[in-house]
Structure formats: structure tokens, C-alpha cells
Amino acid sequence: MMTRGSRPNPASDLTRTEDYLEVVYELIGTKGYARVSDIAERLDVKPPSVTSMLKKLNRMGLILYERYRGLTLTDRGEQVARFSQQKHMTITKFLQILGVTEKVAKLDAEGIEHHLHRNTIRRIQRFVDFVSKNPSWFKAFQDTEID
């Protein structure tokens, strides 16, 4: 909600959009459907906030939403959701390579993923791929002492 004198925050809007789409994508993938109550629980928000966002995503052409009927991702919405999920997994793996625990890596990835440039994500992905294909390098890195 905007107050007088405030400006829209495109970065914050993009973050919320990606978070919602990612949750919808995951719910549909695991349960076969995504309900307002499930989305609200996953994102720790109130159901009316979810309904408002779903209407916005519908207007943006990212989902097809009919109140009381359910929702589906459009091709574009699924593409955004998959890319967001891939960013999250890439950053999580990267942080784990650095020695961060899985729990902390997942939490940190959630905060980082929306703030990195697409090219940065690509470079991190290349590094993660390199490490997975070169286990001896990874073992040597793990055995390096930290001051």
C-alpha cells in the first residue's frame, strides 16, 4: 500500500511476484493444485493478501485465476516461476559449496536471489557446475583452512 509521497518499489514488486509464482509452481507440482490457504500458509501472509496478489498476477498474464475455481500458471508465469526456483537452488548450492549449512543456505538464498543480476546468477551456476564435475577440486577447497 502506498502512502502519500511514497513511490512504488519495482524491486520489491518483482520479489513478491517471483515468490508467489514460485510457491504456486511448487504447490501445483506437489499437490496438483494451489489454494489460497496453502499459498498464505507457505508465505506467512493473510488469505486476503493472497487473493489480492493473485488478481494482480492474473492481470499481468502470469496466472489464470477465477475466484473459488482455482488457478493455473500461464506459460509465461511458469517460465518466471521455474527461473526463480532455479536461481534459488543455484544460490543454495553455491552457499553450501562455501560451507554454509543447508538450513542457513536456504534462508540466505531467499534473501539473495532477488537481488542478483541475471549474469551473476549465470556465473554462479557455471561455478556450481564446475565444482560438481570436479570433485577433487571441491575436496581440496573443503580441506582449506579458514583463518
Rosetta silent file (secondary structure, phi, psi, omega in degrees, C-alpha in Angstrom):
SEQUENCE: MMTRGSRPNPASDLTRTEDYLEVVYELIGTKGYARVSDIAERLDVKPPSVTSMLKKLNRMGLILYERYRGLTLTDRGEQVARFSQQKHMTITKFLQILGVTEKVAKLDAEGIEHHLHRNTIRRIQRFVDFVSKNPSWFKAFQDTEID
SCORE:     score description
SCORE:     0.000 S_00000001
   1 L     0.000  134.671 -178.404    0.000    0.000    0.000 S_00000001
   2 L   -93.921  142.390  173.997    1.350    3.397   -0.950 S_00000001
   3 L  -106.195  166.512 -178.578    1.272    6.365    1.346 S_00000001
   4 L   -59.741  130.053  178.947    1.310    9.966    0.274 S_00000001
   5 L    88.911   -7.185  179.443    4.716   10.857   -1.077 S_00000001
   6 L   -89.525  159.139  179.417    5.856    7.260   -1.428 S_00000001
   7 L  -115.864  153.255  174.224    6.902    5.677   -4.686 S_00000001
   8 L   -63.878  148.740  179.347    6.306    2.192   -5.981 S_00000001
   9 L  -111.707   95.992 -177.409    9.233   -0.123   -5.403 S_00000001
  10 H   -57.543  -36.690 -179.656    9.750   -2.188   -8.587 S_00000001
  11 H   -64.897  -42.659  179.021   12.373   -4.409   -6.908 S_00000001
  12 H   -66.192  -40.489  177.737   10.001   -5.241   -4.067 S_00000001
  13 H   -62.707  -41.709  178.881    7.159   -5.910   -6.519 S_00000001
  14 H   -64.374  -42.202  178.381    9.385   -8.250   -8.539 S_00000001
  15 H   -59.015  -48.875 -179.826   10.435  -10.080   -5.368 S_00000001
  16 H   -63.468  -42.624  179.212    6.811  -10.621   -4.310 S_00000001
  17 H   -59.497  -48.961 -179.485    5.808  -11.675   -7.822 S_00000001
  18 H   -63.271  -42.064 -179.962    8.607  -14.245   -8.014 S_00000001
  19 H   -61.482  -45.692  179.589    7.892  -15.540   -4.507 S_00000001
  20 H   -63.683  -46.998 -178.683    4.194  -16.056   -5.262 S_00000001
  21 H   -63.221  -39.280  179.588    4.833  -17.706   -8.615 S_00000001
  22 H   -63.978  -43.118  178.821    7.467  -19.992   -7.143 S_00000001
  23 H   -65.393  -43.965  178.577    5.100  -21.122   -4.361 S_00000001
  24 H   -60.412  -45.186  179.847    2.237  -21.671   -6.814 S_00000001
  25 H   -59.853  -46.198 -179.918    4.548  -23.677   -9.087 S_00000001
  26 H   -65.127  -42.362  179.468    5.782  -25.826   -6.193 S_00000001
  27 H   -63.468  -45.457  179.004    2.251  -26.434   -4.856 S_00000001
  28 H   -62.615  -39.102  179.597    0.930  -27.434   -8.264 S_00000001
  29 H   -66.640  -35.342 -176.963    3.938  -29.709   -8.726 S_00000001
  30 H   -93.716  -38.792 -175.532    3.484  -31.470   -5.382 S_00000001
  31 H  -104.880  -19.001 -176.508   -0.290  -31.363   -4.799 S_00000001
  32 L    92.139   -5.170  179.713   -1.640  -30.856   -8.299 S_00000001
  33 L  -159.201  165.064  176.161   -3.291  -27.579   -7.291 S_00000001
  34 L  -133.035  121.040  178.225   -2.639  -24.382   -5.363 S_00000001
  35 L  -104.681  155.773  178.125   -5.236  -22.941   -2.987 S_00000001
  36 H   -53.704  -45.631 -177.420   -5.273  -19.505   -1.424 S_00000001
  37 H   -62.954  -38.486  178.600   -4.957  -21.046    2.052 S_00000001
  38 H   -66.333  -42.519  179.866   -1.899  -23.099    1.008 S_00000001
  39 H   -64.802  -44.162  179.831   -0.203  -20.079   -0.530 S_00000001
  40 H   -59.713  -42.849 -179.938   -0.975  -17.955    2.545 S_00000001
  41 H   -64.654  -45.723 -178.484    0.490  -20.599    4.836 S_00000001
  42 H   -63.596  -38.129 -176.367    3.674  -21.006    2.769 S_00000001
  43 H   -95.452   -1.884 -179.594    4.284  -17.259    2.520 S_00000001
  44 L    56.245   49.563  176.395    3.073  -16.476    6.045 S_00000001
  45 L  -130.030  168.179  179.908    0.548  -13.893    4.846 S_00000001
  46 L   -79.898  146.348  178.962   -3.208  -13.478    5.273 S_00000001
  47 H   -52.621  -39.322  177.619   -5.559  -15.034    2.685 S_00000001
  48 H   -61.547  -32.078  176.277   -6.943  -11.615    1.580 S_00000001
  49 H   -66.356  -39.059  178.426   -3.380  -10.568    0.696 S_00000001
  50 H   -64.031  -47.427  179.973   -3.007  -13.719   -1.387 S_00000001
  51 H   -57.860  -43.281  178.574   -6.303  -13.075   -3.183 S_00000001
  52 H   -61.479  -44.173 -179.471   -5.217   -9.515   -3.970 S_00000001
  53 H   -68.497  -38.269  178.936   -1.877  -10.691   -5.342 S_00000001
  54 H   -62.816  -37.423  176.688   -3.493  -13.462   -7.392 S_00000001
  55 H   -63.740  -40.907  178.713   -5.744  -10.878   -9.036 S_00000001
  56 H   -64.610  -45.395  178.920   -2.676   -8.789   -9.829 S_00000001
  57 H   -63.188  -34.259  176.302   -0.805  -11.795  -11.269 S_00000001
  58 H   -64.482  -46.087  178.313   -3.886  -12.592  -13.343 S_00000001
  59 H   -62.620  -31.046  179.764   -3.936   -9.038  -14.752 S_00000001
  60 L   -79.082   -8.030 -179.945   -0.214   -9.389  -15.527 S_00000001
  61 L    79.550   20.194 -178.570   -0.904  -12.539  -17.538 S_00000001
  62 L   -96.156  -23.421  175.529    1.168  -14.767  -15.256 S_00000001
  63 E  -138.799  163.000  169.092   -1.693  -16.890  -13.931 S_00000001
  64 E  -110.700  115.804 -173.171   -5.270  -17.707  -14.848 S_00000001
  65 E  -129.565  126.902  172.402   -7.310  -17.116  -11.701 S_00000001
  66 E  -126.050  121.994 -179.280  -11.009  -17.459  -11.053 S_00000001
  67 L   -54.918  135.792 -178.706  -12.168  -16.930   -7.525 S_00000001
  68 L    68.450    0.720  179.726  -13.491  -20.167   -5.984 S_00000001
  69 L  -112.141  -23.125 -179.708  -12.354  -22.076   -9.090 S_00000001
  70 E   111.343 -169.668 -177.191   -8.601  -22.192   -8.599 S_00000001
  71 E  -149.237  156.568  173.237   -5.644  -21.070  -10.603 S_00000001
  72 E  -137.966  154.642  175.736   -3.122  -22.213  -13.134 S_00000001
  73 E   -82.187  140.489  170.105    0.123  -20.719  -14.311 S_00000001
  74 L   -76.818  170.706  177.091    0.300  -19.343  -17.824 S_00000001
  75 H   -56.731  -43.588  179.803    3.301  -20.384  -19.922 S_00000001
  76 H   -65.103  -41.736  178.719    4.934  -17.057  -19.063 S_00000001
  77 H   -63.149  -40.705  178.508    4.103  -17.478  -15.364 S_00000001
  78 H   -66.090  -38.193  179.003    5.573  -20.975  -15.324 S_00000001
  79 H   -62.918  -45.320  178.513    8.719  -19.699  -17.030 S_00000001
  80 H   -63.380  -43.431 -179.318    9.184  -16.983  -14.387 S_00000001
  81 H   -62.771  -45.034 -179.954    8.487  -19.498  -11.583 S_00000001
  82 H   -64.362  -41.013  178.979   10.965  -22.048  -12.935 S_00000001
  83 H   -64.522  -41.326  178.739   13.661  -19.397  -13.363 S_00000001
  84 H   -63.602  -42.751  178.436   13.067  -18.153   -9.814 S_00000001
  85 H   -63.822  -41.277  179.620   13.246  -21.703   -8.456 S_00000001
  86 H   -64.706  -40.993  176.788   16.450  -22.349  -10.424 S_00000001
  87 H   -59.023  -46.108 -178.711   18.025  -19.155   -9.030 S_00000001
  88 H   -60.412  -46.507 -179.335   17.150  -20.243   -5.516 S_00000001
  89 H   -65.715  -40.314  179.574   18.640  -23.723   -5.994 S_00000001
  90 H   -61.636  -47.269 -178.463   21.789  -22.346   -7.629 S_00000001
  91 H   -67.396  -39.588  177.648   22.460  -19.894   -4.807 S_00000001
  92 H   -59.758  -48.118  179.437   21.685  -22.543   -2.180 S_00000001
  93 H   -61.597  -42.448  179.574   24.174  -24.968   -3.773 S_00000001
  94 H   -59.014  -47.278 -179.048   26.775  -22.206   -4.088 S_00000001
  95 H   -65.469  -35.681  177.118   26.481  -21.311   -0.414 S_00000001
  96 H   -67.419  -35.873  175.089   26.710  -24.975    0.562 S_00000001
  97 H   -59.442  -37.541  179.798   29.905  -25.288   -1.501 S_00000001
  98 L   -74.082   -6.605  177.210   31.269  -22.445    0.613 S_00000001
  99 L   102.562    7.858  177.817   30.498  -24.489    3.728 S_00000001
 100 L   -77.666  139.118  179.170   27.213  -22.890    4.788 S_00000001
 101 L   -63.618  155.547 -178.080   24.753  -25.349    6.335 S_00000001
 102 H   -57.240  -44.641 -178.361   21.750  -26.338    4.219 S_00000001
 103 H   -60.307  -47.987 -179.631   19.278  -24.612    6.538 S_00000001
 104 H   -68.685  -38.972 -179.847   21.183  -21.319    6.536 S_00000001
 105 H   -60.502  -42.343  178.960   21.927  -21.572    2.804 S_00000001
 106 H   -64.364  -42.340  178.653   18.196  -21.884    2.021 S_00000001
 107 H   -64.613  -46.164 -179.984   17.366  -18.898    4.216 S_00000001
 108 H   -64.946  -39.608 -179.948   20.154  -16.778    2.745 S_00000001
 109 H   -59.797  -38.872  178.955   19.277  -17.787   -0.810 S_00000001
 110 H   -59.547  -37.219  179.707   15.745  -16.483   -0.263 S_00000001
 111 H   -80.287  -29.524 -174.636   17.146  -13.067    0.586 S_00000001
 112 H   -86.577  -37.926 -166.942   19.837  -13.004   -2.096 S_00000001
 113 H   -55.512  -30.750 -176.109   18.105  -14.488   -5.145 S_00000001
 114 H   -85.320   -7.076 -173.072   16.046  -11.409   -5.991 S_00000001
 115 H  -112.161    4.080 -180.000   18.966   -9.008   -5.835 S_00000001
 116 L  -102.876  141.767  177.492   21.463  -10.570   -8.199 S_00000001
 117 L   -66.329  149.494  179.692   21.776   -9.707  -11.859 S_00000001
 118 H   -53.711  -39.884  179.530   20.925  -12.484  -14.329 S_00000001
 119 H   -66.729  -34.967  177.185   24.565  -12.581  -15.478 S_00000001
 120 H   -64.810  -43.100  177.643   25.739  -13.027  -11.891 S_00000001
 121 H   -59.634  -43.393  179.048   23.380  -15.973  -11.496 S_00000001
 122 H   -60.508  -42.568 -179.861   24.783  -17.483  -14.705 S_00000001
 123 H   -65.759  -40.936  177.649   28.361  -17.144  -13.423 S_00000001
 124 H   -63.393  -42.038  178.983   27.424  -18.742  -10.103 S_00000001
 125 H   -61.415  -41.716  177.377   25.708  -21.570  -11.993 S_00000001
 126 H   -60.709  -41.055  179.044   28.856  -22.137  -14.068 S_00000001
 127 H   -64.902  -45.628  178.968   30.893  -22.306  -10.856 S_00000001
 128 H   -60.560  -43.510  177.757   28.455  -24.768   -9.232 S_00000001
 129 H   -61.733  -43.933  179.207   28.547  -26.915  -12.384 S_00000001
 130 H   -58.898  -47.366 -178.526   32.365  -26.815  -12.408 S_00000001
 131 H   -61.832  -42.043 -178.149   32.566  -27.904   -8.777 S_00000001
 132 H   -68.564  -26.730  179.703   30.131  -30.779   -9.310 S_00000001
 133 H   -89.759   -7.766 -177.543   32.151  -32.006  -12.310 S_00000001
 134 L  -130.784   71.116 -175.291   35.494  -31.676  -10.493 S_00000001
 135 H   -60.445  -29.638  179.780   35.151  -33.416   -7.124 S_00000001
 136 H   -67.896  -37.455  176.430   38.903  -33.374   -6.477 S_00000001
 137 H   -63.597  -43.975 -179.398   38.913  -29.592   -6.736 S_00000001
 138 H   -62.257  -43.274  179.334   35.961  -29.417   -4.352 S_00000001
 139 H   -61.822  -42.690  178.277   37.671  -31.731   -1.847 S_00000001
 140 H   -63.076  -39.282  178.422   40.816  -29.571   -1.941 S_00000001
 141 H   -64.763  -44.745 -179.562   38.675  -26.467   -1.386 S_00000001
 142 H   -62.023  -35.296 -176.727   36.865  -28.073    1.555 S_00000001
 143 L   -79.653   -5.952  179.806   40.161  -29.061    3.172 S_00000001
 144 L   -71.919  130.795  178.655   41.454  -25.466    3.027 S_00000001
 145 L   -73.332  146.066  176.104   41.675  -23.908    6.498 S_00000001
 146 L  -105.454  129.930 -179.640   39.794  -20.711    7.210 S_00000001
 147 L   -73.044    0.000    0.000   41.656  -18.090    9.237 S_00000001
